[in-house]
Each structure stands twice: as structure tokens, then as C-alpha cells.
Amino acid sequence: MKTVEEIKTAIETAVSGAQLEIVPNGSPSAEHSLLVDAAHAFAAAKFLRDDAELKLDFLSNVTGVDWLDKETTEKVKVTRPVEKEVNGVKTMVDETVEETKKTVTPGYLEAVYHLYSMAKKHGPVILRMRTGNRSDKVELPSLTPIWRAAEFQEREVFDLFGIIFTGHPDLRRILMWDGFKDYPMRRDYVDPDDYEYEPTAHDDVLKRAQAHLAATTTEAAQ
Amino acid sequence: MSESLLEAWNRPPTIEVDGEGELLEVAMGPHHPSTHGVFRMDVVLDGERVIKLKPVFGYLHRNHEQIGQTVGYLQMMPYTDRLDYFCSLTNNWAYALAVEKLVGQAVPERAEYIRVILAELTRIQNHASTIGFLTQEMGASGTPLMYAFREREKILDLFESLTGSRMMCNYMRFGGCRVDMTEAHLNAARKIVTGLPRFIDEFENLLTSNEILMARSQGMGVLKPDLAVNAGITGPMLRASGVNYDIRKVDHYGIYDRFSFRVPLGEHGDIYDRYMVRVLEMRESLKILEQALKDIPAGPFIDPKAKIRGFKPKPGEAYGRIEAPKGELGFYLISDGGTSPYRFRIRPPSFINLTVLEDMCIGQNVADVVVVFGSVDIVLGEVDR
């Protein structure tokens, strides 16, 4: 099979404007993956499936990864003028001072696709896509029109991570129930206060549910 | 919980169909005896004919993957038993394989042989019970299932004496196995393997040319090969559609390249082919078992240098997959250098094999939906995770 670098050049020649990047894998398996920009991901995926040499007709695994905002602190040496007394006279002297600098790399959600070929019996080729951030730019193109295998798995990623797959034929929650609001596989997910609670529409239970709802909303408002 | 409760209660059903005549919507499950656990199919019927079917999951959802990201690597091993609780040993193997790939851990010869022996025994008992359940759904109330369970019992007894548990085996370790398979265990396995061909013959005498089984399964629930490949179907279901793809042959994980065995393929992709492929796979598994039990070498059952305490893989990722009895079982792990994985993902074969359930059921009678569903072979512990 072609190496990751060769696949990258093949996609770049076939899909004009596609921005690809090789994401290195530090483990001994050394299966490096290809990061595709969201705008050209669909065309790139179609190429991977239909190309006569690659023929990656089998999408094995689809999953999401949540990368939190990363705060890195590093010590930087800065040279700047400092007031100092030299021989009884105050003068400005350039001095090197060590400062800690904080940089925040914004987090993102990532969708990972493991592709194999049943016809040629090779693989895997690992395809990744990244969202803009973790809150409002969480849309990625759905690859379900290319591989049906992604249908339930993309629904699961939507359900548990909150990536919205545009172009998915039936994007609903799959493991959690429809009224559920949060995304349980996110790294910063906090358990609800009342696990056992299930909303039902009957007398006593309904009253308790409404009381519970009122209590939680006032809590949130405070 | 911003949506009011009554609104949620009164929300229209998930399926909307605009057709002619009167349509009936039936919720099969979650507590239907044929759904193998808590699983629901929302079926829309035109008379007896199915015109739409939507599977509903999640009744057994426990966020297994999040658990995997909070406990250590080795601590997760017993949890993998609970995925597909019929085949805990193959789950163990898939997980061990993924971690071994992540850290570059080698496995000693003897351990590889033990793994193959246990995995193939697991495959046989899984296929036998699956066929038992399938025939039960066709109305054979008990006999084939009891035959299958009689054999399964012998295999589970061996698992119990070896691992301490019948179903939750928790046996594989990174770089080998937990305890050695002694000569007594190997002899017990040999005895089981000698007795199994007779069981499979008996099973086939009972079922293969049975009129009811043929009438209920031939030409039913047909899955075309191109759809099967595109929808990521794996395991006996894929091979029943005629696609030659067995990960034991493709990846040669473990030591499968040493054994001679064939990959049975179906022609029509119907329920009967799925039954037949499973029967033939049991026979091929027996061939592998005979070779493995003959060739098993002496030596360590676990790499003595395998790291157990302070297990911290270097940052990186790995995807390990095996041919589990139900299809491709994969574990995808991302390490950030810590004691527990940054991302722990299971690729469950039975969950993904349900993708085409609707395609196989449309146009069938409602009574056949149960049989089609039974031929997929799922375990809800793995579907819902």
C-alpha cells in the first residue's frame, strides 16, 4: 500500500485546494494519520473510496476525540530597561529578566475515521477532521453518503461529543434519550445531580419532577 | 431538562410515514422475548408487511468508554468481559492486542497458542448458541438450543477451571495470559475438541435440511455484498453475503498465519447462508484447535519483562482489531503519557451490523423480522456499551 505521504500527495493532486497535514503517531505502531480540512473532507473521502489503487471501500471505525483548551506556561527571557542606581546616580539599564508566559491553545473536537480496503485487503488509512472550537463551531461534513458504516457511528459521535455532521440523513441521539442536553463523552462532562430520575407524566412523579425542575432552574439562575 | 415533561411525553413518534391506507406502528421491545435483551424496533406495518423499521438503542448504556478513560489500563480488562458477555475471552484479546500495539509489547509463543485455543473455543460456543437462539425464534422451542447449551457447558467448565469464571473470564494480560494452561486443561480441551464433530453432525442432522428452517430462512433477509461492504458489516454476516474478508487471514494477528483453515462463504446472503456459514466456521475452528493443541510449545505464558506496575504508555495511539465471533472487534486507544488512556474507544461489531437491519427487513412479514434480527447475532452489552 502507498505510504501516508504518497496518499497525501495523491489527494492533493486529485482534490484541488485540499489542505492536508500528517499527524504523527508516537506509539510503536507508527500509524500516522491524515488531517483533512473540513471543506474538502468529503471530496477527499470520495477520492479515497473510488481511487482504483487505494479502493478504501470499508470504513471500520468512526470516533470522536475531545481535546480541551491547553494552557501552556513557559519561561521566557525578556530584555527590558530597568531603573538602577549606579554610583549614586539613577540610570536606565537594560537587563534580562525571566518571565513566565501563558499561552492558551484553544481546544477542538476531532472526528477520526479508520479506513480499510476489503477489495485490496490493506489498511488502515486514518483520516481526521477537526472542528473550529468546542462550543459554537462544531460542524463537520458527514461521510455517511460515502460509507453507510458511518450512519450509526456518526450519530453516536454527535450524541456523546456534540459534533454536528452536516449532510447526515438522520442525525438524532442514539444512546442517550432525545431530551438529554449534555455530551457525556466530553472530557469536562459533569454528572447530573440526580441520576435515577426519569421524567414521567403521572401524578406524583410529575409533581416531583416539576419540583425538581424548578429547583434546578432556580439553582442555575442564582 | 428545558423541554417540559408533558411536551416530551406527547411528542409524536420518531417515525413519520406518508403512505396510503392505514398504517400500524408497533414498538417491538424493549422487553420482547426475541430482542435478546433490552432493544426496541419501531416498526411501521402495512398489514403484515414491514415498510419502515428504526432500531432504538441505549437501554443498557453505561458510558463504558468514559469508564475506560478514568481507570488504569489493566483495571479496564475485567470491564471488557461485560461488553459481549458471551465471548469475554475474545474481548480480552482485542483489548490486550490494542494495548500491546500501543506499547510495542511482544507476546511469548505459548501465550499466543493459549489465546488461539481459547478464542476458537469461544467462537464455537458463540456460534452454536446463536444458531440455537435463531431456531428458537423460528419456533423450535428449545431442542436445538439445549443441544447447543449442552456443548457450551463443557467449554464453559473448561473456562471456569482455567480462569475462575465461566463467563467473566478476565484472563488475558498485556504480553501474555494471567495463569498457565496446564496439561490437565489442555487434555480437557482435547477431549472437548474430539467430541465436538459429533455434536456438529448431530446439530446439522437436526437442522440443515429441516423443512421449517429452510422455509423460514431461504431467500429471507437478503443482504447484497456491495451494501454489506459499504455499511461496514463484518463477521459471519459479511461472509454469508459472499465477501471474503476474515481478519484472521487479512491481518494475521497473533499466530493465525501458522494454521491452515478455510473461510466459508455464502452465495445468497440470506438467513440460511448465515446459518450455514456459522456451522462451517465451527468446523474450521475445530481444524485450528486440532493444530494448536498438537503444536503448543512449552515456555512462559507471559512475557516476564512485561510491565505491570506503573504502566504508562508513551504518547501515541493504536487501533487493534480481531475477528471476534460477531465480527470485527476493535479497540482504539490514545495515550497522553498518563496511567489511563486519554481516549478509549470500542468498535462494537454487533452495533454496526445493525446498520442494515432496516434494509433487510423492509418488505418482509412482521414475523420474519424476529428471524432476520436473530440472524444478525447481537449482544446488547456490546451494542449499548
Chai-1 contact restraints between the chains, C-beta under 6 A:
chainA,res_idxA,chainB,res_idxB,connection_type,confidence,min_distance_angstrom,max_distance_angstrom,comment,restraint_id
A,N25,B,G316,contact,1.0,0.0,6.0,A-B,restraint_1
A,N25,B,E317,contact,1.0,0.0,6.0,A-B,restraint_2
A,G26,B,K314,contact,1.0,0.0,6.0,A-B,restraint_3
A,G26,B,P315,contact,1.0,0.0,6.0,A-B,restraint_4
A,G26,B,G316,contact,1.0,0.0,6.0,A-B,restraint_5
A,S27,B,L102,contact,1.0,0.0,6.0,A-B,restraint_6
A,S27,B,G316,contact,1.0,0.0,6.0,A-B,restraint_7
A,S27,B,A318,contact,1.0,0.0,6.0,A-B,restraint_8
A,P28,B,G104,contact,1.0,0.0,6.0,A-B,restraint_9
A,S29,B,K101,contact,1.0,0.0,6.0,A-B,restraint_10
A,S29,B,A318,contact,1.0,0.0,6.0,A-B,restraint_11
A,D57,B,V229,contact,1.0,0.0,6.0,A-B,restraint_12
A,F58,B,V229,contact,1.0,0.0,6.0,A-B,restraint_13
A,L59,B,G232,contact,1.0,0.0,6.0,A-B,restraint_14
A,N61,B,G330,contact,1.0,0.0,6.0,A-B,restraint_15
A,N61,B,R347,contact,1.0,0.0,6.0,A-B,restraint_16
A,T63,B,Y332,contact,1.0,0.0,6.0,A-B,restraint_17
A,T63,B,R345,contact,1.0,0.0,6.0,A-B,restraint_18
A,V65,B,R343,contact,1.0,0.0,6.0,A-B,restraint_19
A,H114,B,Y319,contact,1.0,0.0,6.0,A-B,restraint_20
A,M118,B,V229,contact,1.0,0.0,6.0,A-B,restraint_21
A,M118,B,Y245,contact,1.0,0.0,6.0,A-B,restraint_22
A,K121,B,V250,contact,1.0,0.0,6.0,A-B,restraint_23
A,W147,B,N230,contact,1.0,0.0,6.0,A-B,restraint_24
A,R148,B,N230,contact,1.0,0.0,6.0,A-B,restraint_25
A,R148,B,A231,contact,1.0,0.0,6.0,A-B,restraint_26
A,A149,B,A231,contact,1.0,0.0,6.0,A-B,restraint_27
A,A149,B,G232,contact,1.0,0.0,6.0,A-B,restraint_28
A,E151,B,T355,contact,1.0,0.0,6.0,A-B,restraint_29
A,F152,B,T355,contact,1.0,0.0,6.0,A-B,restraint_30
A,I174,B,F57,contact,1.0,0.0,6.0,A-B,restraint_31
A,L175,B,F57,contact,1.0,0.0,6.0,A-B,restraint_32
A,L175,B,G58,contact,1.0,0.0,6.0,A-B,restraint_33
A,L175,B,H61,contact,1.0,0.0,6.0,A-B,restraint_34
A,G179,B,E3,contact,1.0,0.0,6.0,A-B,restraint_35
A,G179,B,A8,contact,1.0,0.0,6.0,A-B,restraint_36
A,P184,B,N63,contact,1.0,0.0,6.0,A-B,restraint_37
A,M185,B,Q66,contact,1.0,0.0,6.0,A-B,restraint_38
A,P199,B,L5,contact,1.0,0.0,6.0,A-B,restraint_39
A,A201,B,L5,contact,1.0,0.0,6.0,A-B,restraint_40
A,A201,B,L6,contact,1.0,0.0,6.0,A-B,restraint_41
A,A201,B,W9,contact,1.0,0.0,6.0,A-B,restraint_42
A,A209,B,L5,contact,1.0,0.0,6.0,A-B,restraint_43
A,L213,B,M1,contact,1.0,0.0,6.0,A-B,restraint_44
